[in-house]
Amino acid sequence: MYRSSYAEVTGIPVALLGAGMYGALLPLIAARRLWPGAPPAIGVWTFALALGGTLYSAYLSYLEVSVIEAICIWCVVSAALVTAILLLSVRELRAASGSAGATGPSD
């Protein structure tokens, strides 16, 4: 099995870091869907985690293509998934900020 020096960060496998990110995103996304009165901070944390994951995935994708010269299909799928989560979280934040400005009927 081929093992790159980029497979770990300070001794922690990158796959474990990714699993931790998804493990943190899952309850945040579930709370936004199942809890109508969820605090806005949940959306912000979802965005922040997804942004970090997307940026790190972009870095790893660069390494795959330019340095390692090998493509990991699991990495590509993860990058696409976390990017989709990021885009959806941006859309939700925009919708929440638009509705937050509405304080009542405009008579």
Buried (B, 14 or more C-beta within 10 A) or exposed (E): EEEBEEEBEEEEEBBEEBEEBBEBBEEBBEBBEEEEEBEEEBBBBBBBBBBEBBEBBEEBBEBBEEEBEEEBEEBBEBBEBBBEBBEBBBEBBEEBEEEEEEEEEEE
